[in-house]
Amino acid sequence: KILQSVLDYYQEVLDQDISVLPHPDLNRAAEYADPVELGRLLQLILGCAVNCEDKQEHIQTIMTLEESVQHVVMTAIQELMHKEPLASPGVEPPGDCEQ
């Protein structure tokens, strides 16, 4: 239900087609705490947070995190915005993501 609600939010509220992105396998995420699948789910949720009506509040919260965590969060958001799949954890994507 969570994944479907997030996907519905993207389509109905944000009017964004994210079908090109690999959807997280919730069974692997739940059974094995698979970091790639958990990352995909978190990436989708982050995208909702920074695109919703309360985005300023969520962005302010992100800005209070440690700089290294902010970098990871911003990278995940940028990947989503560019409709690129989530990179493997620990792998630095090309380019500078700091603002």
OpenMM code with the backbone's topology and positions (N, CA, C; nanometers):
from openmm import Vec3, app, unit

residues = "LYS ILE LEU GLN SER VAL LEU ASP TYR TYR GLN GLU VAL LEU ASP GLN ASP ILE SER VAL LEU PRO HIS PRO ASP LEU ASN ARG ALA ALA GLU TYR ALA ASP PRO VAL GLU LEU GLY ARG LEU LEU GLN LEU ILE LEU GLY CYS ALA VAL ASN CYS GLU ASP LYS GLN GLU HIS ILE GLN THR ILE MET THR LEU GLU GLU SER VAL GLN HIS VAL VAL MET THR ALA ILE GLN GLU LEU MET HIS LYS GLU PRO LEU ALA SER PRO GLY VAL GLU PRO PRO GLY ASP CYS GLU GLN".split()
positions = [
    Vec3(0.0809, -0.1202, 0.0000),
    Vec3(0.0000, 0.0000, 0.0000),
    Vec3(0.0848, 0.1260, 0.0000),
    Vec3(0.1964, 0.1244, 0.0709),
    Vec3(0.2807, 0.2428, 0.0774),
    Vec3(0.3336, 0.2783, -0.0613),
    Vec3(0.3896, 0.1804, -0.1291),
    Vec3(0.4460, 0.2072, -0.2612),
    Vec3(0.3387, 0.2564, -0.3569),
    Vec3(0.2238, 0.1935, -0.3553),
    Vec3(0.1169, 0.2345, -0.4462),
    Vec3(0.0707, 0.3773, -0.4154),
    Vec3(0.0644, 0.4115, -0.2876),
    Vec3(0.0258, 0.5482, -0.2491),
    Vec3(0.1283, 0.6501, -0.2988),
    Vec3(0.2558, 0.6168, -0.2881),
    Vec3(0.3608, 0.7068, -0.3356),
    Vec3(0.3513, 0.7224, -0.4870),
    Vec3(0.3334, 0.6120, -0.5582),
    Vec3(0.3220, 0.6175, -0.7038),
    Vec3(0.1986, 0.6969, -0.7462),
    Vec3(0.0888, 0.6769, -0.6762),
    Vec3(-0.0338, 0.7534, -0.7049),
    Vec3(-0.0108, 0.9029, -0.6813),
    Vec3(0.0624, 0.9368, -0.5751),
    Vec3(0.0900, 1.0769, -0.5447),
    Vec3(0.1678, 1.1420, -0.6590),
    Vec3(0.2692, 1.0732, -0.7084),
    Vec3(0.3462, 1.1267, -0.8207),
    Vec3(0.2566, 1.1521, -0.9414),
    Vec3(0.1708, 1.0556, -0.9710),
    Vec3(0.0876, 1.0676, -1.0905),
    Vec3(-0.0257, 1.1681, -1.0725),
    Vec3(-0.0972, 1.1602, -0.9629),
    Vec3(-0.2188, 1.2399, -0.9448),
    Vec3(-0.1925, 1.3811, -0.8924),
    Vec3(-0.0985, 1.3960, -0.8010),
    Vec3(-0.0743, 1.5264, -0.7385),
    Vec3(0.0389, 1.6018, -0.8086),
    Vec3(0.1499, 1.5323, -0.8315),
    Vec3(0.2654, 1.5980, -0.8912),
    Vec3(0.2638, 1.5944, -1.0436),
    Vec3(0.1755, 1.5141, -1.1002),
    Vec3(0.1631, 1.4992, -1.2454),
    Vec3(0.2979, 1.4625, -1.3080),
    Vec3(0.3658, 1.3665, -1.2459),
    Vec3(0.4959, 1.3206, -1.2943),
    Vec3(0.4881, 1.1716, -1.3257),
    Vec3(0.5432, 1.1351, -1.4393),
    Vec3(0.5492, 0.9945, -1.4783),
    Vec3(0.6840, 0.9389, -1.4353),
    Vec3(0.6822, 0.8532, -1.3372),
    Vec3(0.8075, 0.7943, -1.2899),
    Vec3(0.8155, 0.6466, -1.3272),
    Vec3(0.7390, 0.6088, -1.4280),
    Vec3(0.7377, 0.4680, -1.4688),
    Vec3(0.8719, 0.4242, -1.5271),
    Vec3(0.9556, 0.5194, -1.5700),
    Vec3(1.0863, 0.4837, -1.6247),
    Vec3(1.1838, 0.4413, -1.5150),
    Vec3(1.1528, 0.4736, -1.3912),
    Vec3(1.2390, 0.4356, -1.2794),
    Vec3(1.2081, 0.2938, -1.2345),
    Vec3(1.3106, 0.2215, -1.1933),
    Vec3(1.2838, 0.0885, -1.1368),
    Vec3(1.2119, 0.1038, -1.0025),
    Vec3(1.1030, 0.0346, -0.9865),
    Vec3(1.0289, 0.0422, -0.8608),
    Vec3(1.0936, -0.0501, -0.7585),
    Vec3(1.0916, -0.0082, -0.6330),
    Vec3(1.1545, -0.0916, -0.5302),
    Vec3(1.0807, -0.2241, -0.5116),
    Vec3(1.1569, -0.3264, -0.4845),
    Vec3(1.1015, -0.4574, -0.4520),
    Vec3(1.0833, -0.4591, -0.3004),
    Vec3(0.9596, -0.4382, -0.2570),
    Vec3(0.9329, -0.4274, -0.1136),
    Vec3(0.9562, -0.5572, -0.0387),
    Vec3(0.9396, -0.6695, -0.1067),
    Vec3(0.9680, -0.7978, -0.0406),
    Vec3(1.1154, -0.8079, -0.0048),
    Vec3(1.2037, -0.7719, -0.0976),
    Vec3(1.3482, -0.7754, -0.0689),
    Vec3(1.3846, -0.6721, 0.0373),
    Vec3(1.3208, -0.5578, 0.0307),
    Vec3(1.3487, -0.4533, 0.1296),
    Vec3(1.3107, -0.5010, 0.2694),
    Vec3(1.1944, -0.5644, 0.2815),
    Vec3(1.1449, -0.6081, 0.4126),
    Vec3(1.2172, -0.7324, 0.4635),
    Vec3(1.2347, -0.8308, 0.3766),
    Vec3(1.2930, -0.9579, 0.4216),
    Vec3(1.4429, -0.9513, 0.4448),
    Vec3(1.5129, -0.8774, 0.3586),
    Vec3(1.6596, -0.8792, 0.3632),
    Vec3(1.7210, -0.7425, 0.3943),
    Vec3(1.6364, -0.6432, 0.4175),
    Vec3(1.6844, -0.5056, 0.4375),
    Vec3(1.7795, -0.4669, 0.3243),
    Vec3(1.7417, -0.5056, 0.2028),
    Vec3(1.8239, -0.4809, 0.0848),
    Vec3(1.8468, -0.3300, 0.0683),
    Vec3(1.9723, -0.2846, 0.0757),
    Vec3(1.9992, -0.1404, 0.0714),
    Vec3(1.9587, -0.0740, -0.0607),
    Vec3(1.9689, -0.1459, -0.1717),
    Vec3(1.9298, -0.0880, -0.3004),
    Vec3(1.7793, -0.0667, -0.3044),
    Vec3(1.7037, -0.1668, -0.2591),
    Vec3(1.5577, -0.1558, -0.2619),
    Vec3(1.5086, -0.0519, -0.1610),
    Vec3(1.5695, -0.0490, -0.0434),
    Vec3(1.5340, 0.0534, 0.0551),
    Vec3(1.5691, 0.1923, 0.0016),
    Vec3(1.6815, 0.2023, -0.0656),
    Vec3(1.7221, 0.3292, -0.1251),
    Vec3(1.6237, 0.3774, -0.2298),
    Vec3(1.5739, 0.2861, -0.3120),
    Vec3(1.4755, 0.3229, -0.4143),
    Vec3(1.3470, 0.3747, -0.3506),
    Vec3(1.3031, 0.3068, -0.2448),
    Vec3(1.1811, 0.3508, -0.1759),
    Vec3(1.2021, 0.4880, -0.1118),
    Vec3(1.3128, 0.5036, -0.0428),
    Vec3(1.3416, 0.6317, 0.0216),
    Vec3(1.3562, 0.7434, -0.0805),
    Vec3(1.4141, 0.7118, -0.1948),
    Vec3(1.4298, 0.8113, -0.3004),
    Vec3(1.2930, 0.8608, -0.3468),
    Vec3(1.1991, 0.7707, -0.3655),
    Vec3(1.0649, 0.8103, -0.4071),
    Vec3(0.9960, 0.8955, -0.3008),
    Vec3(1.0136, 0.8575, -0.1744),
    Vec3(0.9523, 0.9337, -0.0653),
    Vec3(1.0159, 1.0723, -0.0547),
    Vec3(1.1467, 1.0803, -0.0699),
    Vec3(1.2142, 1.2108, -0.0683),
    Vec3(1.1620, 1.2997, -0.1801),
    Vec3(1.1405, 1.2412, -0.2961),
    Vec3(1.0866, 1.3176, -0.4080),
    Vec3(0.9505, 1.3760, -0.3763),
    Vec3(0.8678, 1.2986, -0.3091),
    Vec3(0.7365, 1.3507, -0.2667),
    Vec3(0.7547, 1.4665, -0.1701),
    Vec3(0.8461, 1.4503, -0.0750),
    Vec3(0.8659, 1.5513, 0.0291),
    Vec3(0.9116, 1.6848, -0.0284),
    Vec3(1.0021, 1.6810, -0.1252),
    Vec3(1.0567, 1.8067, -0.1762),
    Vec3(0.9740, 1.8649, -0.2904),
    Vec3(0.8647, 1.8000, -0.3251),
    Vec3(0.7760, 1.8519, -0.4293),
    Vec3(0.6355, 1.8825, -0.3787),
    Vec3(0.6084, 1.8547, -0.2530),
    Vec3(0.4740, 1.8759, -0.1997),
    Vec3(0.4551, 2.0218, -0.1561),
    Vec3(0.3362, 2.0533, -0.1085),
    Vec3(0.3061, 2.1891, -0.0630),
    Vec3(0.3957, 2.2333, 0.0523),
    Vec3(0.4360, 2.1398, 0.1360),
    Vec3(0.5194, 2.1713, 0.2525),
    Vec3(0.6684, 2.1533, 0.2233),
    Vec3(0.7072, 2.1642, 0.0975),
    Vec3(0.8449, 2.1339, 0.0598),
    Vec3(0.9474, 2.2203, 0.1336),
    Vec3(0.9167, 2.3473, 0.1586),
    Vec3(1.0124, 2.4332, 0.2283),
    Vec3(1.0452, 2.3792, 0.3671),
    Vec3(0.9442, 2.3302, 0.4353),
    Vec3(0.9649, 2.2725, 0.5688),
    Vec3(1.0553, 2.1492, 0.5611),
    Vec3(1.0297, 2.0648, 0.4629),
    Vec3(1.1096, 1.9423, 0.4475),
    Vec3(1.2531, 1.9755, 0.4063),
    Vec3(1.2688, 2.0729, 0.3187),
    Vec3(1.4024, 2.1129, 0.2763),
    Vec3(1.4796, 2.1717, 0.3941),
    Vec3(1.4120, 2.2505, 0.4791),
    Vec3(1.4771, 2.3054, 0.5985),
    Vec3(1.5256, 2.1925, 0.6901),
    Vec3(1.4446, 2.0890, 0.7028),
    Vec3(1.4844, 1.9746, 0.7852),
    Vec3(1.6070, 1.9062, 0.7268),
    Vec3(1.6083, 1.8893, 0.5955),
    Vec3(1.7243, 1.8280, 0.5290),
    Vec3(1.8488, 1.9127, 0.5542),
    Vec3(1.8328, 2.0437, 0.5533),
    Vec3(1.9472, 2.1336, 0.5716),
    Vec3(2.0049, 2.1277, 0.7133),
    Vec3(1.9320, 2.0684, 0.8079),
    Vec3(1.9845, 2.0555, 0.9445),
    Vec3(2.0665, 1.9276, 0.9625),
    Vec3(2.0643, 1.8408, 0.8620),
    Vec3(2.1397, 1.7154, 0.8696),
    Vec3(2.2887, 1.7419, 0.8494),
    Vec3(2.3704, 1.6439, 0.8876),
    Vec3(2.5138, 1.6550, 0.8637),
    Vec3(2.5382, 1.6752, 0.7145),
    Vec3(2.6453, 1.7458, 0.6825),
    Vec3(2.6741, 1.7785, 0.5430),
    Vec3(2.6858, 1.6537, 0.4555),
    Vec3(2.7471, 1.5493, 0.5061),
    Vec3(2.7630, 1.4265, 0.4270),
    Vec3(2.6266, 1.3621, 0.3986),
    Vec3(2.5364, 1.3702, 0.4955),
    Vec3(2.4017, 1.3153, 0.4778),
    Vec3(2.3238, 1.4027, 0.3789),
    Vec3(2.3397, 1.5343, 0.3913),
    Vec3(2.2752, 1.6251, 0.2961),
    Vec3(2.3173, 1.5918, 0.1539),
    Vec3(2.4440, 1.5629, 0.1350),
    Vec3(2.4968, 1.5322, 0.0022),
    Vec3(2.4294, 1.4074, -0.0550),
    Vec3(2.4168, 1.3045, 0.0266),
    Vec3(2.3526, 1.1804, -0.0177),
    Vec3(2.2055, 1.2049, -0.0509),
    Vec3(2.1373, 1.2805, 0.0339),
    Vec3(1.9958, 1.3109, 0.0123),
    Vec3(1.9783, 1.3908, -0.1161),
    Vec3(2.0610, 1.4930, -0.1353),
    Vec3(2.0500, 1.5759, -0.2548),
    Vec3(2.0813, 1.4961, -0.3812),
    Vec3(2.1774, 1.4061, -0.3738),
    Vec3(2.2098, 1.3216, -0.4887),
    Vec3(2.0899, 1.2348, -0.5252),
    Vec3(2.0266, 1.1765, -0.4249),
    Vec3(1.9090, 1.0920, -0.4501),
    Vec3(1.7960, 1.1731, -0.5131),
    Vec3(1.7759, 1.2945, -0.4656),
    Vec3(1.6699, 1.3803, -0.5197),
    Vec3(1.7027, 1.4192, -0.6638),
    Vec3(1.8266, 1.4558, -0.6890),
    Vec3(1.8657, 1.4949, -0.8250),
    Vec3(1.8529, 1.3788, -0.9221),
    Vec3(1.8903, 1.2592, -0.8793),
    Vec3(1.8747, 1.1418, -0.9654),
    Vec3(1.7286, 1.1213, -1.0013),
    Vec3(1.6431, 1.1398, -0.9047),
    Vec3(1.5005, 1.1236, -0.9276),
    Vec3(1.4496, 1.2290, -1.0253),
    Vec3(1.4938, 1.3526, -1.0069),
    Vec3(1.4493, 1.4620, -1.0937),
    Vec3(1.4934, 1.4408, -1.2379),
    Vec3(1.6083, 1.3759, -1.2546),
    Vec3(1.6600, 1.3505, -1.3885),
    Vec3(1.6166, 1.2136, -1.4403),
    Vec3(1.5319, 1.1464, -1.3618),
    Vec3(1.4774, 1.0147, -1.3958),
    Vec3(1.5866, 0.9128, -1.4246),
    Vec3(1.6909, 0.9182, -1.3411),
    Vec3(1.7985, 0.8207, -1.3498),
    Vec3(1.7832, 0.7241, -1.2338),
    Vec3(1.8175, 0.5986, -1.2535),
    Vec3(1.8076, 0.5027, -1.1436),
    Vec3(1.9020, 0.5384, -1.0301),
    Vec3(1.8642, 0.4988, -0.9115),
    Vec3(1.9439, 0.5233, -0.7923),
    Vec3(2.0766, 0.4495, -0.8039),
    Vec3(2.1845, 0.5200, -0.7813),
    Vec3(2.3167, 0.4594, -0.7851),
    Vec3(2.3329, 0.3657, -0.6664),
    Vec3(2.4236, 0.2740, -0.6793),
    Vec3(2.4506, 0.1827, -0.5687),
    Vec3(2.5041, 0.2603, -0.4505),
    Vec3(2.4681, 0.2201, -0.3280),
    Vec3(2.5168, 0.2916, -0.2101),
    Vec3(2.6691, 0.2952, -0.2075),
    Vec3(2.7234, 0.4105, -0.1721),
    Vec3(2.8676, 0.4245, -0.1626),
    Vec3(2.9342, 0.4615, -0.2934),
    Vec3(2.8617, 0.4620, -0.4027),
    Vec3(2.9187, 0.4971, -0.5320),
    Vec3(2.8859, 0.6431, -0.5599),
    Vec3(2.9883, 0.7232, -0.5797),
    Vec3(2.9693, 0.8652, -0.6056),
    Vec3(2.9281, 0.8855, -0.7507),
    Vec3(2.8170, 0.9545, -0.7757),
    Vec3(2.7786, 0.9857, -0.9127),
    Vec3(2.8689, 1.0967, -0.9663),
    Vec3(2.8833, 1.1060, -1.0976),
    Vec3(2.9666, 1.2129, -1.1521),
    Vec3(2.9019, 1.3492, -1.1266),
    Vec3(2.9843, 1.4519, -1.1165),
    Vec3(2.9333, 1.5875, -1.0982),
    Vec3(2.9298, 1.6286, -0.9532),
    Vec3(2.9130, 1.7589, -0.9337),
    Vec3(2.9089, 1.8170, -0.8010),
    Vec3(2.7650, 1.8458, -0.7633),
    Vec3(2.7172, 1.7902, -0.6532),
    Vec3(2.5770, 1.8030, -0.6147),
    Vec3(2.5541, 1.9096, -0.5086),
    Vec3(2.6618, 1.9723, -0.4590),
    Vec3(2.6441, 2.0733, -0.3554),
    Vec3(2.5939, 2.2017, -0.4150),
    Vec3(2.5129, 2.2747, -0.3382),
    Vec3(2.4588, 2.4012, -0.3871),
    Vec3(2.5049, 2.5137, -0.3010),
] * unit.nanometer
topology = app.Topology()
chain = topology.addChain("A")
for resn in residues:
    res = topology.addResidue(resn, chain)
    for name in ("N", "CA", "C"):
        topology.addAtom(name, app.Element.getBySymbol(name[0]), res)
